[in-house]
């Protein structure tokens, strides 16, 4: 009987390795889900992860911790994969600093697909009943009212601002003649006082003195040149007449006085022109 037991014991001992192998399943995770392998001892010099040459590579490995373990090293790895399959973890490692590599054992990890085998699309949605409408029609009516109110505001209320802006733009003088006209018409009507007439005369004299390049001359000589000028002297002479001989004021052709200023921009003359009270009267 003892002789029969020896062969049976040998068969059982031979079966132990395969049984032990079945007890250590290959680490597995799903696509896109990170997994961790702790306290994995690998022989040889210290290892690092190989540089990632392809940014679209389906497998990514990272060393989380590293400890010496005799002549070997003990590692904690973290990895994830974007495609299902079986990956050899040691294929992604290399010795640090170009050290002589050691023969590493295969360490396989399995990445499972998220969908069941053979399924390439998500499961179809099951039909469901329509939700209860509740206050649906009330919200529809309120939305229509708000939409009509917004349309009314755009069509009618919103147009007032451009009209006002256009009127303000038209009110702005476009030429120096337009800017001078209210003051000249006020002077013809006798609404400008002597200080206001003098201010307007000084402004026109300074304007023509600078325009004719007479700044190097004395004020008296410059005034004489301006009065003799065919364009600049006409209005300045009329202002002097209003100042010094107000009783001799006859018919004045405002259009003729402003003719030299029709092609000049409104801001060509920087001095103030008359008073707001007299012009607006």
ZIDA-V975856 format. One record per residue. RES is the residue in three letters. SS is DSSP state (H for helix, E for strand, L for the rest). OMEGA is omega in degrees with one decimal (none if undefined). D_LAST is the distance of its C-alpha to the last C-alpha in Angstrom with 1 decimal. Layout:
((RES;SS;OMEGA;D_LAST) (RES;SS;OMEGA;D_LAST))
This chain:
((UNK;L;177.8;140.9) (UNK;H;179.4;139.5) (UNK;H;178.8;139.8) (UNK;H;-178.2;137.6) (UNK;H;-177.5;134.9) (UNK;H;177.6;134.3) (UNK;H;179.8;133.0) (UNK;H;178.2;130.8) (UNK;H;178.5;129.3) (UNK;H;179.8;128.7) (UNK;H;-180.0;126.8) (UNK;H;178.1;124.6) (UNK;H;178.8;123.8) (UNK;H;-178.7;122.9) (UNK;H;-177.6;120.4) (UNK;H;-179.9;118.6) (UNK;H;-178.9;116.3) (UNK;H;178.6;115.0) (UNK;H;178.6;114.4) (UNK;H;179.5;112.6) (UNK;H;179.6;110.4) (UNK;H;-179.0;109.5) (UNK;H;-178.9;108.5) (UNK;L;-178.5;105.8) (UNK;L;177.8;103.3) (UNK;L;177.6;100.8) (UNK;E;-176.1;97.4) (UNK;E;173.8;95.0) (UNK;E;-179.8;91.3) (UNK;E;-179.2;88.9) (UNK;L;177.4;86.4) (UNK;L;-178.4;83.3) (UNK;L;179.9;84.9) (UNK;L;178.1;85.7) (UNK;E;-177.0;89.2) (UNK;E;174.2;90.9) (UNK;E;-174.3;94.5) (UNK;E;171.6;95.6) (UNK;E;178.2;98.5) (UNK;E;-178.2;99.6) (UNK;E;177.2;102.2) (UNK;E;-177.2;102.3) (UNK;L;172.8;104.8) (UNK;L;-177.3;104.1) (UNK;L;179.5;101.4) (UNK;L;-174.9;97.9) (UNK;E;173.0;95.9) (UNK;E;178.9;92.3) (UNK;E;177.5;90.4) (UNK;L;177.5;90.3) (UNK;L;-179.7;86.9) (UNK;L;-177.1;85.1) (UNK;L;-178.7;85.0) (UNK;L;-178.6;83.7) (UNK;L;178.8;80.6) (UNK;L;-179.7;81.5) (UNK;L;-174.7;85.0) (UNK;L;-174.8;86.1) (UNK;E;-179.2;87.7) (UNK;E;-178.0;86.2) (UNK;E;178.2;88.3) (UNK;E;175.7;87.4) (UNK;E;-178.2;89.6) (UNK;E;-179.3;88.5) (UNK;E;-178.8;91.3) (UNK;E;178.7;94.2) (UNK;E;173.2;97.3) (UNK;E;179.4;100.5) (UNK;E;-174.7;103.6) (UNK;L;175.9;106.7) (UNK;L;178.9;106.7) (UNK;E;178.6;104.2) (UNK;E;-178.8;100.7) (UNK;E;-170.9;99.4) (UNK;E;165.5;96.0) (UNK;E;-176.0;93.5) (UNK;E;169.4;91.7) (UNK;E;-176.9;88.7) (UNK;E;169.7;88.2) (UNK;E;-177.9;86.5) (UNK;E;179.4;86.8) (UNK;L;177.8;84.6) (UNK;L;179.1;87.5) (UNK;L;178.8;90.6) (UNK;E;179.2;93.9) (UNK;E;-175.2;96.3) (UNK;E;176.1;95.4) (UNK;E;-173.9;97.6) (UNK;H;-175.9;95.8) (UNK;H;175.8;97.8) (UNK;H;-175.8;96.7) (UNK;H;-178.6;93.3) (UNK;E;176.2;94.7) (UNK;E;178.6;95.8) (UNK;E;178.8;97.2) (UNK;H;174.1;94.7) (UNK;H;177.5;94.8) (UNK;H;178.5;97.1) (UNK;L;179.8;100.1) (UNK;L;-177.1;103.2) (UNK;L;174.6;102.5) (UNK;L;179.1;105.0) (UNK;L;-176.3;106.1) (UNK;L;176.4;103.9) (UNK;L;175.6;105.1) (UNK;L;175.2;103.1) (UNK;L;-172.3;100.7) (UNK;E;173.0;99.4) (UNK;E;-177.2;96.5) (UNK;E;176.9;95.6) (UNK;E;-175.0;92.2) (UNK;E;175.6;92.2) (UNK;L;178.5;89.7) (UNK;L;180.0;87.4) (UNK;L;175.8;88.2) (UNK;L;-179.7;91.7) (UNK;L;177.9;94.0) (UNK;L;-179.4;93.3) (UNK;L;-177.7;89.8) (UNK;L;179.2;86.9) (UNK;L;176.8;84.2) (UNK;L;177.5;83.2) (UNK;L;178.7;84.8) (UNK;L;179.8;83.1) (UNK;L;177.7;81.1) (UNK;L;-179.8;82.8) (UNK;L;-179.2;81.1) (UNK;L;-179.7;79.5) (UNK;L;178.9;78.1) (UNK;L;179.1;74.4) (UNK;L;178.3;72.6) (UNK;L;-175.7;71.7) (UNK;L;178.0;68.2) (UNK;L;-177.1;67.3) (UNK;L;-173.9;63.5) (UNK;H;-175.3;63.1) (UNK;H;176.4;61.5) (UNK;H;177.8;59.1) (UNK;H;177.2;57.8) (UNK;H;179.8;57.5) (UNK;H;178.7;55.4) (UNK;H;178.1;53.1) (UNK;H;178.9;52.8) (UNK;H;178.7;51.8) (UNK;H;178.6;49.1) (UNK;H;179.9;47.7) (UNK;H;178.8;47.8) (UNK;H;178.3;46.0) (UNK;H;178.6;43.3) (UNK;H;178.0;42.8) (UNK;H;178.0;42.6) (UNK;H;-179.6;40.0) (UNK;H;-179.3;37.8) (UNK;H;-174.3;38.2) (UNK;H;-172.1;37.5) (UNK;H;-177.5;34.5) (UNK;H;-176.5;33.1) (UNK;H;-177.6;33.5) (UNK;H;-176.1;31.5) (UNK;H;-177.5;28.2) (UNK;H;176.5;27.8) (UNK;H;179.2;28.4) (UNK;H;178.1;25.9) (UNK;H;179.3;23.2) (UNK;H;179.3;24.3) (UNK;H;178.6;24.2) (UNK;H;178.7;20.6) (UNK;H;178.8;19.6) (UNK;H;179.4;21.7) (UNK;H;-179.7;20.2) (UNK;H;179.8;16.6) (UNK;L;177.9;18.0) (UNK;L;-178.4;18.0) (UNK;L;179.3;21.6) (UNK;E;177.7;21.8) (UNK;H;176.3;20.5) (UNK;H;177.1;19.2) (UNK;H;-178.6;17.0) (UNK;H;-178.2;15.7) (UNK;H;-171.2;15.1) (UNK;H;-178.9;13.6) (UNK;H;-179.7;9.8) (UNK;H;-179.3;10.4) (UNK;H;178.2;12.7) (UNK;H;175.7;10.7) (UNK;H;177.9;8.0) (UNK;H;178.1;11.3) (UNK;H;-179.3;12.9) (UNK;L;178.5;10.3) (UNK;L;-178.2;10.9) (UNK;L;177.3;7.7) (UNK;L;177.7;9.9) (UNK;L;179.8;12.5) (UNK;H;176.7;16.1) (UNK;H;179.9;16.6) (UNK;H;175.3;13.8) (UNK;H;179.3;15.4) (UNK;H;178.1;18.8) (UNK;H;178.8;18.0) (UNK;H;178.5;17.0) (UNK;H;179.8;20.2) (UNK;H;178.7;22.4) (UNK;H;179.4;21.3) (UNK;H;178.8;22.2) (UNK;H;178.1;25.4) (UNK;H;179.5;26.5) (UNK;H;-177.5;25.9) (UNK;H;176.9;28.0) (UNK;H;177.7;30.6) (UNK;H;-177.4;31.3) (UNK;H;-178.7;31.3) (UNK;L;178.0;33.7) (UNK;L;-176.8;35.9) (UNK;L;-175.9;35.5) (UNK;L;-179.9;35.4) (UNK;L;-179.5;39.0) (UNK;L;174.6;38.2) (UNK;L;-177.7;37.0) (UNK;H;-179.0;33.3) (UNK;H;-179.7;34.1) (UNK;H;178.4;36.2) (UNK;H;178.0;33.7) (UNK;H;178.5;30.9) (UNK;H;179.4;33.3) (UNK;H;-179.9;34.1) (UNK;H;-179.9;30.4) (UNK;H;-179.8;29.7) (UNK;H;-177.4;32.9) (UNK;L;-175.0;32.0) (UNK;L;-179.9;31.4) (UNK;L;-176.0;28.6) (UNK;H;-174.3;27.1) (UNK;H;-172.8;27.4) (UNK;H;-177.3;25.3) (UNK;H;179.2;21.8) (UNK;H;177.3;23.0) (UNK;H;179.7;24.5) (UNK;H;177.3;21.4) (UNK;H;177.2;19.5) (UNK;H;177.3;22.5) (UNK;H;177.7;22.3) (UNK;H;-178.6;18.7) (UNK;H;-169.7;19.9) (UNK;H;179.8;23.3) (UNK;L;-176.4;23.1) (UNK;H;-178.2;19.7) (UNK;H;-178.9;21.7) (UNK;H;-177.6;23.2) (UNK;L;179.3;20.1) (UNK;L;177.7;21.4) (UNK;L;-177.9;20.7) (UNK;L;177.2;19.5) (UNK;L;-177.1;20.5) (UNK;H;-179.4;17.9) (UNK;H;179.5;20.4) (UNK;H;179.6;23.1) (UNK;H;-176.8;21.2) (UNK;H;-176.9;20.5) (UNK;H;-178.9;24.1) (UNK;H;-173.4;25.7) (UNK;H;-175.1;23.4) (UNK;L;-177.8;23.9) (UNK;L;179.4;27.1) (UNK;L;178.9;25.9) (UNK;E;-176.2;25.0) (UNK;H;-177.8;21.5) (UNK;H;178.5;23.1) (UNK;H;178.6;25.0) (UNK;L;-173.4;22.8) (UNK;L;-177.5;22.9) (UNK;L;175.5;20.7) (UNK;L;-177.7;17.1) (UNK;L;176.1;14.7) (UNK;L;178.0;11.9) (UNK;L;-179.0;10.0) (UNK;H;-179.2;8.3) (UNK;H;-177.6;6.0) (UNK;H;-178.3;5.3) (UNK;H;-175.2;5.6) (UNK;H;-177.5;3.8) (UNK;L;none;0.0))
